[in-house]
Amino acid sequence: MNDIFFSRRHFLSRGVPLLSVAATVPAFLDRSAFALAGDNPNNAKKADHVLVVVQLAGGNDGLNTIIPVTNDEYYKARPTIGIAKENALRLNDEFSTHPSAVGLKKVFDAGYLSILHAVAYPNPNRSHFRATDIWTTAEPEKVAKSGWIGRYCDACCSGEDPGPGHKRVPPDPATAIALDLEPPTAMIGPSYVPLSFRSPQNLGFHEAKTDQAKAAFEKLNTPNSSGGMMDAIDDDDHRPPAIPMGVNGSLTQDADAAAFLQRSALNARLYADRIRKSTAAVANKATYPATEFAQDLKLVAQMIASDLPTRVFYVKLGGFDTHSGQIARHDKLMAEMGDGLAAFVDDLKALGQLDRTTLMTFSEFGRRVHENGSGTDHGEAAPLFVIGARIKPGFLGTFPSLDPAKLHRGDVPYTTDFRSLYATILHDWLAVDETKVLGQQFKKLDLFKA
Amino acid sequence: MSRRNFKILPILAVLSCLAGPVWAAGNDAAADWSRDDAAHLLRRAGFSGTPEDINRLHALGKRAAVEYLITGQLAKGAAAPLEKVDLPALQVQAPAAAAAAQAAKKAAALVPVRDWWVDRMIRTDRPLEEKMTLFWHGLFTSGIREVKSADQMAEQNQLFHTYALGNYKVLAHQILHDPAMLKYLNNNQNLRGRPNENLARELCELFTMGEGKGYTEKDIAEIARALTGATVRGGVKNPQGAYVFLPAKHDATPKTIFGKTGNFKPDDVVDLIFDQPEPANYLARKLWEFYAFPSPTDADIAPVVAALRDSHYEVAPALRAMFVSPGFYSDKAKFAIIKSPTDQLIETIRQLGISTTTPQQLTAVCAAIGACGQTLFQPPNVRGWPGGDDWITAATLYARYNNAAALVDGSIQPAAAAANNKSPRAVADEPRRITIASQPAKMFADLGPSPTAEELLDAAIDRFLERPLHPVKRKVLLDSLGSAPLRLGTAETDARIRQMLALLLSTPEYQVE
């Protein structure tokens, strides 16, 4: 099959589990079952450190975001859309930011922003989808079957059942939360699937009119014990018995689809109430712009400050594919991004949560150095941002030459591999062995304060 | 009534034999064509239906049923499985005045178009045409947000309707003349000396060949040059613009594509691509995953690939090959697909036997589909809807439950026409106003005026799940009906049945087809 279209079922049924075979999909029911029984071992408490991932979807134009204002090659390549030094917002002698990125400059001036130059990977891919898959799976060379955060959840956030047998149990379903209708690839692990929703208000079944109907709804949305739709529901003991496995230890197609839906239904039901209650208990302490991106960050701030055990949040800002009409579109995006981030930092600081939060942005690629008239085509490396109170602020990494002879296919060549950033965040911030997630070692960055 | 009610069959068989049919019921051994197979075919090649619809389709026999769904043709004397309806044509009028053109840019202008399409899905007796239109919309994607013209999105939808069961290659040619597509993928910015690769890349990667399959980065760059000059230009009479090829903007120097060199123009690109082996493989796999089951093997799709090659990319033979193949009816296929939001809503409406809707209700249905993650005319990106497990999240599952239950119960969220343009968050906060109530008394009339709770429940499970429900869950639903005798048509009984149906449809089991 065309590999890029692999689905979550593909992940689930054919992914090579990082844990034991017993920890593949329906074993995940274990964790839900524990939650159901109020018996929640490990990792259900608040995490020490939280990571927020912001995806700038569509390929953000790095050169017009962090502008090399002393670089003649930049201005030669961009006679129409280049941003003049006097219009840009000064960060240091060499670099300024976009005139609309007022919020970003505010965060930089406050000492909470690290700008990492020219991030990509060897032989970058210019397809939105392949490039996004590469960033989110952290696998540039082959089509991978799971996302890096998903692998982190499976490999590093699961624990041991305190009961007899000390079986490994899967991560808490709320370990990763995405504010999207679709779960992002980055958060889908060999067995872990994040909670995804746009608003906590979406999470509720409104049609059960009586307590009796509510109870019936709950029973109908409680998995049968094997995860299959045709197996007995174990009413007294929610801990599921052995899972029916197909050849090679993979799940059978039927058990797979059924288990997936059963698990989704149970998790949705269990966590809907919890998230609504947790967020309702937190009042934001900053004023956010009315944009969807800022409102998403506002909700993330509430969840960070709440009692949820979530370790990673995921927010998406789209529209960066500026093939044409870039000036107006990028202007709006830079304001939306910067103002949202600035409000988020203010809020977390006031809520006393900035010390335990790190935010990182990424985009699937930067854009071509040369403009195409009114916009820019798909490119390669671009800067990305890391925000928090525990990072070393300023610039990190090397800005490459824009000399046409030194460009890579007309694109900004990378000087930092994005997996170095992942490794640094996993090891220095989330305090785990990064090789469990990335499969190998990468040079770590001098990003976090000691 | 029982779902195993075949009393109509012998009469049809007699009629068919008398008429000397091309596709007679007797052509298919009963073992090769069960009623469950017919129900499966109608779910996949259509939007499911009532038990009576399924009985009539089953009575045709396998070949004739497949032929009916693909061509609409029946042997003389055979009863049409689906009720024949007259559907209104969509009036697409390019606004003459600039002000009207401005209004048409707004997404709200798309509401009547979306409603028109959903109305067709609900009522048509040619559901496969609508399903293929949805397939093409997800393959040759464009979105109203980027295109900024409701009329051009409507025009593109008409194109998909016209070629729904037509020819893949011809449709690929047409799509390069389609204003919405040229705008969506920026070919209006693809000019001599300043190539824009967006359309070239997606044409290969997503529309015809598959990422990295059979083309190189160099091919993309060359195809982009060959596509220069195909653009959209407006005038006084048509301010929104129409397709035009501008020779002055076209790069007329030679290009080398797939190893062939020539002064290629946009239409040549399609011919060059379809001379490659990839498009037949690519489409066959896409069709199989859309209609049959995910991740098929090469052997699974081989008959579909062969049908596409032999017919030079005709879609009907490819669908025929798929719908008669044993794999399509295998356990691997049945109930292996998670319903798309469109399928789920339309199937529910059809299974409930609701056939008339007001414009407001149609708008509400469109918004309900959008709340589940499938806003028609606005796929998430050029890749379309990934589908499968990606449909299901905590939020979309609740949206599905609430939508289905609301359809049963007589209220559906949200109401305002503008809801289609709002973010899912805004939609969620809309009050529910519009009612499309199911009629339990009509749905279960065959059971007589006072069925037992067990009879009614089993009829409901047959009608909606089309397979048995686990006994423990069945008991939960039985209990929900209460112990008082049922008297169909009374408000009290109807309310109990509606509550039970709302629960039945709000299960993981109902989300697969």
Interface residues (C-beta under 8 A of the other chain):
Chain A: M1 N2 D3 I4 F5 F6 S7 R8 R9 H10 L12 A57 R126 S127 H128 F129 R130 D180 L181 E182 P183 L195 S196 F197 R198 S199 Q201 N202 L203 G204 F205 H206 E207 A208 K209 T210 Q212 A213 A216 F217 K219 L220 N221 N224 M229 M230 D231 A232 I233 D235 Q253 D254 A257 A258 F260 L261 Q262 S264 A265 N267 A268 Y271 A272 E292 Q295 H323 S324 N372 G373 S374 G375 D377 H378 R409
Chain B: N186 N188 Q189 L191 R194 P195 N196 E197 N198 R201 E205 L206 G210 E211 G212 K213 E217 Y282 R285 E289 F293 P294 S295 P296 D331 K332 F335 A336 I338 A371 G373 P380 N381 V382 R383 P386 G387 G388 D389 D390 I392 T393 A394 A395 T396 L397 Y398 A399 Y401 N402 A405 A406 D409 S423 P424 R425 A428 D429 H470 V472 K473 V476 L477 D479 S480 Q499 A502 L503 S506 T507 P508 E509 Q511 V512
